Amino acid sequence: MEDLNAILTPGMLVRHPDQPDWGTGQVQSNVQGRVTVNFRDMGKMVIDSSRIALLPVFDG
């Protein structure tokens, strides 16, 4: 499967499609298909881009 999060760059805001209770997260890094995100209500998580397509947040 292709990298569904290739466009994500540090500083962008995202949500996890299957974990709405985690809140909005800020991308910390995106390296070799692993996106590190600091979620407001869950803390720092590493997401496998081949399995989860994070949802960009444009409204803050």
Secondary structure, DSSP 8 states (H G I E B T S, - for coil): ---TTTT--TT-EEE-TT-GGG--EEEEEEETTEEEEEETTTEEEEEETTT---EE-S--
